[in-house]
Each structure stands twice: as C-alpha cells, then as structure tokens.
C-alpha cells in the first residue's frame, strides 16, 4: 500500500498482509491467487494490503520483515478432507508449524518453508514476525498441470473471500 492509501490508514492501526500463494499453471494450486484476485474487489480496512505472491515465497518472507501485525496466507492445503473443504489454521506459534521443511528451494516455497525462512531472517535481523499468522486453506482436487480450478475448489472461492474479509475486519480492530 503506497501513496494515499497508506496515508488513509489510521496511525497505529494493526497492519494485515493477505498473501495469495500458488501456481496458476497447476490446477487447484491457483486457489490462493484466484481468491486474492476476487478479494481485490472487496471493501477492506485501510490497514489491509493484498499481495499476489504466486510462487515467490522468498519475496514474501522478506516482505514480512516490514512490520506486519497479522499475515493471512491463502493457499491449497491437503489435509485429507473432501475437495473444496476450507480450513482456518492458526500458525502463529512456531511449534505449531509442523515438521522442519525441506532445504530452501526458491522455486518450491511452501508456506511452511516461508515461515521457517521468516524465523531465520527475524533471528538474524532482530525483526519481529507477525503477531498472528493465519492460513485459509482449501483441500485440492487436482494439482496436475493445467490452468483453472476444479469445480469443488472454484465453488469454495466465494466462501474463502468471505472468510478472509471477516478475518481482516476483525484484525483491524484488535
């Protein structure tokens, strides 16, 4: 958020970054990017910034050093549910982020790998990670090569937009 939008933010208002993650060329992996595209048409608090991260996870980790209060990641999340199932995961605690991710690969940065890199960067720079890290995830049906979401994942996008909109409005008044 630059220029007049940044100036419109109330001083001291909690800053929230919503990041759409995924590869639009791998079917349902484009869920986060598509959800973010639709969020751009919503009325959101001035303290909220949307960023289409796509597959640039390293870029996201460095952007998070800029002093965000809340991060909302939007991505596919395979947890064993029916395709199109939405999950809200609180990944704020380092210990809740699951096992150690694979070695750093700039072309395959999963949200877990981004958060592990963020922890390393914060330790090295003295920066603070976001106070809250939330993941709005969707169970994928197909991650094969191809553009376009499967019907159950496409049907979940409007609800994901509603979930994220509600979350960022709540975070803006915390």
N, C-alpha and C positions, 0 to 999 in steps of 0.2 A: 504494500500500500504506500503510494507516494503522493506528493502534492497535496491537493485539497482534501483528499480522503484521509490522509494521515493527520492533517490539521483538525479534521472534524472529530477525531477520537478524543474523548474526554481524558484529561490528564489523569494518569493513574489507573485508567480502566484496564482490567485484565486483558492481555493480548492473547488471541487464539489463532493458531495456524491450522487450517484444514488442508491436508495434503491428499490428493488423489494419486494412488500408486497403481502401476500396472502397465502391461504391454498390450496395446490395442490390436496387435497382429497375432495374438494367441487367444482368440475367442473370449471366454469369460474373464480372462485376466484383465480385460479392459474395463471391468466393473468400476473400479475406483476413478478412472479417468472420465467415464460417462457420467457417473454420479456427480463429480465435480463440475462437469460442463453444465449440468442441469441446476446445480446449486448457484451458479453464476447469475441465474435469473431470479433468485430469491431475495427478499428483503432481509439482510443480515445486519447485526450490530456493526457500527463503525470500527470496533476493535477486532474484527474478524478479517483475516486475509485468506484467500483461496490460492493454492498453488498446485498446478498440474505437474507432479513430479515425474510421472511416467515411469521410466526405468532409471532415473538419475538419483539413486539413493544416496550416493556420496554427497551430491549437491544439497539434498535435504538435511543430512547430518550437519553440514557446515552452516546452513541457514538457521538451524535450531540453536546455534551458539549466539544468536542475535537477541536473546532475552524474551522468549515466549513463555507465557504462563501455562497455556494448555496447547497440546497437539492433538488433533483428531486425524488419525490415519484412516483412509477409506481404501479397502483392498479386498481381494478374494481371500477367503480363509477356509481351508479344508479342515473341517472338524468332524466329519462323519455324518452330518445331517442331510436332509433332502436338499437337492439343488434349489437355490433361491432362498434358503433359510438365512436370515440375518442374525448376526451376533454383535453384542456390545461387550467389548473386552476392556477392562481397566488394566493397562500395562504400566502403571505408574511406578510400582515397586520393581527395582532391578531384579530381585529374586523371582518375580512373577513372570519374567520374560521367557522362560523356558530354557532349554539347554544352550550351551555355547554354540553360536553359529559357525558355519564353515569359514575357512580363511577368506579374507576380503577379496572380492571379485567385483570390480566396478560395473560389470555387465549383468550381475545376478544379485543385486542387493535386495534381500527380503527385508520386511520391516524389522525382524529380529536382528539382522545384521546391521541395519541402520542404527538401531537403538544401542547395540553393543559398541559401534563406532562412536556414537554420541557420548557414551560413558567414557570412552578412552579420550576423546577430544576434550571433554569437560575436565577430566582429571589432569590433562596436560596444560590446559589454559586457565583453569580456575573459574571458567564459566559455569553457570548453573543450568541443568537440564530443565525442561518444562516441569512445572509442579504436577500437572496431570497429563497422562498420555492415554488416550482412548483410541480403540480400534473399532470401527464399524466395518465388520467383515461380512462377506456373503459366500455361502457354500457354492462352489462352481459345479457346473455340469460337464463342461468341456474346455480343456486348455490346449487343444490342438491348434496348429497353425490355421489362421483364417480370421477375417475381420467380422465382428458382430457378436453380440451376446446371444447365448441360448435363450429360448423363451422363458424358462423359470427365472433366470438371472435378470433378464430385461424387465420382467414383471416386478422384481424386487427393487429396482432403482427408485421409483417414486417413494416407497416406504423408507428407503435409505436416506433420501433427500429430506423427508420429514424428520427422521431420527436426528440427522446432523443439525438441521435447523433448530430443533428443540434443544439439543445439547449446547450449541454455541450461544443460544439466547440465555440458557441457564448459567453458563460460564461467564457471560458478560456482566452478571450481577453478583457474582461470588465475591 
